Amino acid sequence: MRFVLDVSACESVEDLHRALAEGLRFPAWYSGNLDALHDCLTDLHEPTELIVRGTSALDELLGRRANAFRRVLDDSAEENPNLTVRFEEAVIRRGVASVQVEVVSDRRGVPIHKGSAFYLRLADARTLKDARNKLHALTSDRSSKHARHPSRYRASELRLLSETLPNGRKHYFVGQGPFTRYRDAVNALHKVRDRHTEASVACLPKMVAENTF
């Protein structure tokens, strides 16, 4: 059995547990809490692949409880050889162009695809020149003695990065990374959210992301 849990379609914790109960055919006694979830997952008797899609939405929905939820899934998969759990980030759409940014990690939060890593997308750019200007703007204030609002970034903390769109064109952005584990990227994301409200996590091939010239 293969079930995709679309977290972005859940508006509440109750919706999340209801979707799991229906998709994985939990028994009627399932009470919608982490203890019951662990019991039901470890009691699955047929090969089951659970894909959690929308890991950023999971953090927004559960807040501090998101890590506990992930641990229950991880622990259940380790205890039950019939269960496999994968985490994915949903496709992000910008305007009318679909940007294929899919985060696929194993239970440890490490990218499945060899040569890939997690990156923070902080500031999008139209061209490589635009990206360089934004990188300079985000780092130059710190070095200025007269800056009223010093930048929070050192030059070494930010990078010029890129991704390949479905149409073959390159999309440039200023970001941070690479991070080898998804949770490290999410922790870094939380630290910059107050300044970059639209910041996001992307999983990209390192050769593609870092080869911007």
C-alpha positions in Angstrom: 0.0 0.0 0.0 1.2 3.5 -0.8 -0.3 6.6 0.8 0.6 10.2 0.2 -0.3 12.5 3.1 -0.7 16.0 1.6 -0.1 18.2 4.6 -1.0 21.4 2.7 -4.6 20.1 2.4 -4.9 19.9 6.2 -6.3 22.9 8.0 -6.0 21.5 11.5 -4.3 18.8 13.5 -7.6 16.9 13.5 -7.6 17.0 9.6 -4.0 15.6 9.7 -4.9 12.6 11.9 -8.2 12.0 10.0 -6.3 11.8 6.7 -3.9 9.3 8.1 -6.7 7.2 9.6 -8.5 7.1 6.3 -5.5 6.7 4.1 -3.9 3.9 6.1 -7.2 2.3 7.2 -6.6 2.6 10.9 -9.1 0.8 13.2 -12.1 2.7 14.6 -10.5 3.1 18.0 -7.8 5.4 16.6 -8.0 8.5 18.8 -5.9 11.0 16.8 -2.9 11.4 19.1 0.8 10.5 18.8 0.6 7.4 21.0 -2.3 6.0 19.0 -0.4 6.9 15.8 2.6 4.9 16.9 0.5 1.9 17.9 -1.3 1.9 14.5 1.8 2.4 12.4 3.7 -0.4 14.2 0.8 -2.7 13.8 0.6 -2.5 10.0 0.9 -6.0 8.6 1.2 -5.3 4.9 4.1 -3.4 3.1 3.2 0.3 3.4 4.9 3.3 2.0 3.9 6.6 3.7 4.9 9.8 1.9 4.5 13.0 3.8 4.3 15.7 1.3 4.6 19.4 2.3 7.1 19.3 5.1 7.2 23.1 5.4 3.4 23.1 5.8 3.9 20.5 8.5 6.0 22.9 10.5 3.4 25.6 10.1 0.5 23.3 11.1 2.1 21.6 14.1 4.6 24.2 15.3 6.8 22.8 18.1 5.0 19.5 17.8 6.3 18.9 14.3 9.5 17.3 15.4 7.6 15.0 17.8 5.4 14.0 14.9 8.4 13.2 12.7 10.0 11.2 15.5 6.9 9.0 15.8 7.0 8.3 12.1 10.7 7.6 12.2 10.5 5.4 15.2 7.5 3.5 13.8 9.4 2.8 10.6 12.4 1.5 12.5 10.2 -0.8 14.6 8.0 -2.1 11.8 9.8 -3.6 8.8 6.6 -3.3 6.8 6.6 0.5 7.0 8.6 3.0 4.9 8.4 6.7 5.5 9.5 9.5 3.1 9.3 13.2 3.5 8.8 15.5 0.4 8.3 19.2 -0.1 5.5 20.1 -2.5 6.1 21.8 -5.8 6.3 25.5 -5.3 4.6 27.7 -7.9 5.7 31.3 -8.6 3.3 33.3 -10.6 2.4 31.2 -13.7 5.7 29.4 -13.9 6.0 26.1 -12.1 9.3 25.8 -10.3 10.2 22.2 -9.6 11.6 22.2 -6.2 11.1 18.8 -4.6 12.6 17.8 -1.3 13.0 14.1 -1.0 14.7 12.7 2.1 15.0 9.5 4.0 14.0 9.0 7.6 17.1 10.8 8.8 16.3 13.9 6.8 19.2 13.3 4.3 18.5 13.8 0.6 17.9 10.5 -1.2 19.5 11.7 -4.5 23.2 11.5 -4.3 24.9 14.8 -4.9 21.9 16.8 -3.7 21.6 19.1 -0.6 19.2 21.5 1.0 19.4 25.3 0.5 17.6 28.3 1.8 16.1 30.5 -0.8 16.2 34.1 0.6 15.9 36.5 -2.3 14.9 35.6 -5.9 16.5 37.4 -8.8 15.6 38.0 -12.5 19.1 37.7 -13.8 22.6 36.8 -12.6 23.4 40.5 -12.4 20.3 41.1 -10.3 21.3 38.3 -8.0 24.8 39.8 -7.5 23.3 43.2 -6.7 21.0 41.6 -4.1 23.8 39.7 -2.6 25.8 42.9 -2.3 22.8 44.7 -0.7 22.3 42.0 1.9 26.0 42.0 3.0 27.3 45.6 2.4 25.3 47.2 5.3 27.2 45.2 7.8 30.6 46.6 6.7 29.3 50.2 6.8 30.2 52.1 10.0 27.2 54.4 9.4 24.6 51.8 8.8 21.5 52.4 11.0 20.3 48.8 10.5 23.3 46.5 10.2 22.9 43.4 8.1 22.6 40.1 9.9 24.8 38.4 7.3 28.5 38.1 6.7 29.6 37.8 3.2 30.5 34.2 3.9 27.0 33.4 5.1 25.3 34.0 1.7 25.7 32.5 -1.7 24.7 33.0 -5.3 22.7 30.0 -6.2 20.6 28.8 -9.1 18.1 26.1 -10.2 17.0 24.8 -13.5 13.4 25.4 -14.4 11.3 22.9 -16.4 11.8 25.0 -19.5 15.6 24.6 -19.2 16.2 28.2 -18.1 18.2 29.1 -15.0 16.6 30.8 -12.1 18.9 32.7 -9.7 18.6 33.4 -6.1 20.5 34.5 -3.0 20.6 31.8 -0.3 22.3 29.8 2.3 23.7 26.3 2.3 24.3 23.6 1.6 22.7 21.7 4.5 23.1 17.9 4.6 20.0 17.4 6.7 16.5 18.8 6.3 16.0 19.7 9.9 19.2 21.8 9.9 17.8 23.7 6.9 14.5 24.2 8.7 16.2 25.5 11.8 18.1 28.0 9.7 14.8 29.0 8.0 13.2 29.8 11.3 16.0 32.2 12.1 15.6 34.3 8.9 11.8 34.2 8.7 11.4 37.5 10.5 13.4 39.2 7.8 12.5 37.0 4.8 8.8 36.1 5.1 8.8 34.2 1.8 12.0 32.3 2.5 11.8 28.6 1.7 13.8 25.4 1.7 14.9 23.8 -1.6 16.6 20.5 -2.3 18.8 20.8 -5.4 21.7 19.0 -7.0 24.9 20.7 -5.6 26.5 21.0 -9.0 23.4 22.8 -10.4 22.8 25.1 -7.4 26.4 26.2 -6.9 27.5 26.5 -10.5 26.1 29.9 -11.2 28.8 31.2 -13.5 
